[in-house]
Amino acid sequence: MLTQLPDGFTAVVTGAGGGIGSAVIDALLASPRPGRVVGVGRRAPSRDDPRFEGLALALEHKDERRALVAHLDGAPLHLLFNAIGLLHHAEGGIHPEKRLDDLDPAALSRLFEVNAILPAMLLQALQPVLKGRHPALVASLSARVGSIGDNRLGGWYAYRASKAAHNMLMKTAAVELRRLNRASTVVCLHPGTTDSRLSAPFQARVPEGKLFTPAFVAERLLAVLGERTPEESGSFYDWAGEPVAW
């Protein structure tokens, strides 16, 4: 697992309360190689493993991001896996749009905040522990519908646009992080349709065999991430290891 990283590496997983984030934590802890796995969610996750540390932080707030950095106490960060994302929120009136008439400025703003702005601000906060000379992998969940080149069906305006913005922010950050740490690799990842709260309202339309368990997705994404090199920093791959068009 993640052979680019040293034994005893330090990992941070954000969105740890979601299906994919939780499964990534389990996959990491199933290996003897990590020395420290920090899971961050709105509620502190827990695991029966002395290597695991669960934090309850609302990372959209600057002070909460600072608390995460302080918790790491200057230790080099080898793996950041960002699994935070938002597609719909019934209570907030946020649903994927089918047409222009469905667009709502508040919903657009909220999806951009969660899917694009927050991952970028997380990288900003964690710069001190990502820069240096140590191997550092940054993976952030994207979505194929965020691909401009692959958009043939339309719809889902806010989600598509926020993920496209996410991809540009990650690619741009990859350029800068390469200057701060030549051994850094930033990758956007498409997990496929995962059996989680995010996809639950839309699973009826998923073709047979294309709805994946969180455990399968976590295993595949970590495998894909483990194949990437610093020369590929700023790239976009799916769960099968195939590049996705921007």
N, C-alpha and C positions, 0 to 999 in steps of 0.2 A: 504493500500500500504506500502510495506517494513516496516512491524511492528517491525523489529529489531531496527530500527532507531528512534531517539527521534523526537518529534514534533519540527518543525523549522530547520530540518537538512539541511546541505550544500551539494550540488551535483555539480559535474563537468561532463559535457558530451563532449567528443572529437569526431571529425568527425561530427560536428553539421550541416554541410551543406549537408550531405548525407541523403538518405531516412530514414534509421533506426535511425540515430542520431537525426534528426529533429523530428521524431515521438516520440522518448523517451523524448525529451524536452517537447513536447506537453502533453504527458501522465503525466509527473511529475507536470506540471503546472495546470493540470486539478484537481489535488488533493490539499486540503488546507494544507497538512502536510509539504511540503518543505518550508524552510525559505529563501533559496538562491539557485538559479539554474544558474550555469555559463556554457554557451555554447561556445565552441571553434571551429572555422573553419578558413579556409584560408580567407574567407570574414566574417566579423562580423555578426552573425545572430541577428535578432531582434524579440522581442515579446512585445505585449502590456500588460505587467505585471510588476509591480514594483519589484517583486522578481527576475526578470531575468536580467542577465548581459551577453552581447555578446562580445566576444573577437575575433579579427582577428590575429591569430598567426600561423606561420609555425612551427609546433612542432618538425620537424626533426632537427631544429637548437637549440643548447644548450641554447643560449641567449633567445630564444622564450619560451623555457620550464621554464627558470628562471623567465621570465616575468609573466607566469601563476602562479608560486609559490608566487611571490611578490604580485600579485593581490589578492591572498587569505589572505595575511597579517597575517599569522600564525594561522588563524582560523582552528579548527579541520575539516578535510574532512571526511564526513560520507559516501559519495557515489562517486565513480569514474566509469563512464560508457564509455568505449573506443569503439567507432564505426568506427575507422579508418581502411581502408582495400583497397587492390588493387588486381584486377584479370586481367584486361586488360587495355591497353592504346594505342589506334590506332595510335595516333600521335608519340608515342615513340616506335612503332613497337613491343609492348608487347601483345601477344595473348597466350591463353592456348595451350600447346604443345600436339600433338597427338602421337609423337614418339620421340625417342632419337635424330634423325637427326634434330629435330626442336629446340633443346636446344641452348640457347644463354647466354653466361656468363653475359652480361650486364642486360638482363631481369631477370635472376636468382638473381643477386645482388640487383636489384631494388625491387623485391618482398620481398626478405628477409629484406631489409631495412625498408619497409613500414609495412609489416605484422608481423614481429618478433622483429626486433631491436627497432623500435620506441615505441611499447608498453612497452618494458622492460625499455627503457630510461625514459619513462614517469613515471613509478613507481619509478625509481631511484630519479628523481627530486622531486616527491611528498612525499617521505619518511617522511620529517619533519612534514607534516600535517596528515599523516596516522598513525604514531606511537602514542602511548599513551594508554589510557584505554577506549576510546570512541568506540562505535560500528562503524565499517568501512567495507563497502561492495565494492569490486572491481570486476567489470564485464568487460570482454574483448571479443569482437566478434571473434569467431573461425569459423570453417566450418567442416562438417562431412568428407569432402574429405581430411582433415588433419589427420584423424584417420588412423594410420598404420594398425591396426587390421581390419578395415572395407574396406581396399583398395583391391577391386576385379576387378576393371575395368581398372586400369592403366591410363596413360595419365595425363595431367595437372600437369606436373612435378614440376614446380616452385611454383605454388599455393599450391599444396599438401605439398611440403617440407617446405615452409615458414610457413604454418599454423601448421605443426607438430612441427617446431622449436618454434613457438609462444607458443604452449601448454606446451612444456618443460620449457620454460622460466617462464611462469606464475606459473606452478606447483612448480618450484624451488623458485620463489619469495614468494609463499604462505608459504613455510617453514620458510623463514627468517622473513617475516612480522608477522607471528604468535609469534615469539620471541619478536618482537617490540611492538605488540599489540595483547593481547590474545583474543580480541573481533573482530579481523579482519577475513574476509572471502573473498577469491579470487576464482572466478569462470570463466571458459571458457564457452562461450555460442554459440551454433549453431542455427542460426535464421530460418533455412529453406530457401527455395528460395523466395526471397522478390522482389516485383515489384519495382526495383530501377535501377539506371544507371549501377550498377555492374553486374546485371543479364540480362540486356536488350538484348544483342546479343544471349542469350541462352534460352530465354523463350519459343521458339517454341517446345522445347523438354520436357518441364515440363508437367507431367501428369495433367489432369483436376482436379481442386480442390487443387492443391499443390503449386500454385503461390499465395503468401500471400501479403496483403496490408501492408505497413509500420506500419500503426496504429495497426493492429492485432498483428504484430510481436512485437512491442514495449510493448503492453499490456501483451502478453504472456511471454516475457523475463523478464519483471519486476515482474510478478507473480512467475515465476520460481526462480528468484533471492530472492524474498521475503520468499521463503520456505527453503533457505539454512541456515545452522548453521556454527559456527566456526569449528566444528568438520569435516565439509565437505569441508573445504578450500583446494584448489588445485584440484578441481573436474571439470568435463566436462559434461554439460547437453545440451539437445536440447530444442527447443521451447515448446515441450509438457511435459517437466519435466522428460524425460527419460535419464538416463546416457548414454554417448557415449564412446565407447571403445577407449583407447589410441592408 
